[in-house]
């Protein structure tokens, strides 16, 4: 076997596109995006077996003031993890690579399931597990960073994945009744879904989410660069409504129900509830002067055989009209039509009852899509300089404080 320090772009893309474990975070394009937007230096390395590429890794290097650097390989390596000889040899090559390039450590978080879990994130007795591989990684010198439950690592350690290798009717059967009901209710608002790349509108909606959910969105330039470098691997799903048309429809319904209530005393309570809801919608739509407005924008990412929801921005009108559910539904249906293996909802917590921010609510929403709740193995560090590895977090904290 032979280590390849610089895998040529076309060869890297062909290997990653055709690999059964392909991930957009391991793509050549993601490396270029991280170069432009994050200041990380991408290295595209690999391993050959008799001149056939059998492994690749995207290594994102970050320089330090110490003359050393540290590296992150998002979602680990593209390699057959069941082939211990491949994993061992590639690890050996990476250890040598770190020594030659003054790298303190390499962090990986493989796209590998750790164990089967139930809806409470508890192990399923006699279910699948990857304990043997976990132990093997430790035997090769990798340091596991813990089984964190929230968003403590570079990537979420839990997610929901929807199996698309079946008829779409079977996919829908896995959706909750609540989710399907929200899709049906969204039809009342004549929502149009388009795929226009509109970064500015998306960004304004994302800022609304960040203010509500308590996280900081990156600046507009960050998302513009993302869309530029990942343009062949992404797709927008924008939910558009026409407030004035909806307002006329609502006003007509209000008049009809107002007349009907005195004539139907048995149905009066239900009719009154509907009337109250319509009046609330009327009040919201009266605030809008535009003829058309995008209320939700979902960005999905793809490899040749897989799909992920990645970024989403929405406002209060999206919740009112069930546009968020509709965007996800259309994206899942589109991925199925593209014959993707799965649709990944890209991250939930491993503690469904957490009180931290609104993470439990996000879990509850994504749970409605059904299918598999997945626990990944988590982060491993392969360390070259133990002392620098130990003090690096402290030194970086001081450095960033000095820089302001």
VENVEN-V62927 format. One record per run of one state. SS is the DSSP state (a for helix, b for strand, c for the rest). FROM is the first residue (numbers start at 1). TO is the last residue. If there is no record, write none. Layout:
BEGIN
SS/FROM/TO
SS/FROM/TO
END
This chain:
BEGIN
c/1/1
b/2/4
c/5/8
a/9/18
c/19/23
a/24/26
c/27/27
a/28/38
c/39/40
b/41/49
c/50/51
b/52/63
c/64/68
b/69/73
c/74/77
b/78/78
c/79/83
a/84/100
c/101/102
b/103/108
c/109/112
b/113/117
c/118/122
b/123/123
c/124/128
b/129/129
c/130/130
a/131/139
c/140/141
b/142/144
c/145/157
b/158/163
c/164/167
a/168/173
c/174/176
a/177/189
c/190/191
b/192/194
c/195/198
a/199/213
c/214/219
a/220/229
c/230/230
a/231/233
b/234/241
c/242/242
a/243/261
c/262/267
a/268/285
c/286/292
b/293/302
c/303/306
b/307/314
c/315/315
a/316/321
c/322/322
a/323/337
c/338/341
b/342/344
c/345/347
b/348/348
c/349/358
a/359/367
c/368/371
b/372/376
c/377/379
b/380/383
c/384/385
a/386/403
c/404/404
END
